[in-house]
């Protein structure tokens, strides 16, 4: 397993922090019932929250190992992780600014991705370790302020943040990238930047009813934000245009048991030039410039309760994205899955989940490529309120969407902890 010296330094620092706090924190540090590994800092953390200061310190780690492949005999194991440090500020409590809040988040990614180092996964469209990517470096991921108007019906957010925080949003519990988070950013990633990359942006949301809202955003497209040394870049030098997404969201509670759901439909358009794709390389002629655009549908719904307990039960989800075939290699993508929380009475907060994704390449110009299928099953162990561990098994069919591509089995472990 490959772990860089920087990762080792981070882990050593975290362990030292834990040991140092063991003698100074309240008795509930490391308590399974606490939402934080280090407890409530002798009550100071809860007091700070009540005053409007909510600090978060979290870590996500992902390990992946190649179990089997159709043709490749080489096996490998890689580890990657992300540290995030954040502060959410209730500015009404802090400064008296009514219905106003702010967020600052700094992230650090480190490690290596099996999809990039294994011969069997050469050309993998997705990734078996979703937390890897966008430069293994420190980044300013959130730096925004948000205010509500008109009795909280109108919500305006400005600053630096990514599209996927508000648009085409989806949970990220699976370890395979095609099953995790905002999918538009995975297939139009040359211009749509998800977490942890930020850019200057503005988003306006209006609550039509308590269950329905609409929103529109404008996000700077600046490829310099991807550079390793510009994780804290605040300049607009290098801007090439803007991504403009719009979305309608319905959040019903269905049936007698009021089971929650979320349904999203949206469209995006980029004002930046994108070369017309000819199947091998983008065409160079300036007259052949086009613009990225496309749409998405996201649906997730709790389907049952468990013995009358609505905090447990079966949920289902579907993600669909479609993209302009003239400027994008991926023409469309779909994933579908099921999650059951609390199947066993002895483990009411554990969950088991299964999902399958289909990534369809642009068949008009890619005669030797068709579609890649990524699947994953995981069991989520709710070890404590501050630690969840998800061992998983992944299968990739036709790696790279090549018709004779590898078929690969990967074992993984993903964990999330909150300090």
Secondary structure as UniProt FT lines:
FT   HELIX           5..22
FT   TURN            23..24
FT   TURN            27..30
FT   TURN            32..33
FT   TURN            37..43
FT   HELIX           44..50
FT   TURN            51..52
FT   STRAND          53..69
FT   STRAND          77..90
FT   HELIX           91..95
FT   TURN            98..99
FT   STRAND          100..111
FT   HELIX           114..117
FT   HELIX           119..121
FT   TURN            122..123
FT   TURN            130..131
FT   STRAND          138..149
FT   TURN            150..153
FT   STRAND          154..161
FT   HELIX           163..165
FT   HELIX           177..179
FT   HELIX           184..187
FT   TURN            189..191
FT   TURN            195..196
FT   STRAND          199..209
FT   TURN            210..211
FT   STRAND          212..221
FT   HELIX           223..226
FT   HELIX           228..230
FT   TURN            231..232
FT   TURN            237..238
FT   STRAND          241..250
FT   STRAND          253..254
FT   TURN            255..258
FT   STRAND          259..270
FT   STRAND          274..275
FT   HELIX           286..288
FT   STRAND          289..290
FT   STRAND          293..302
FT   TURN            307..308
FT   TURN            310..311
FT   STRAND          313..323
FT   TURN            325..327
FT   STRAND          330..341
FT   TURN            345..346
FT   TURN            348..349
FT   STRAND          351..361
FT   TURN            363..365
FT   TURN            367..368
FT   STRAND          371..384
FT   TURN            385..386
FT   STRAND          387..397
FT   HELIX           399..401
FT   TURN            403..404
FT   STRAND          407..418
//
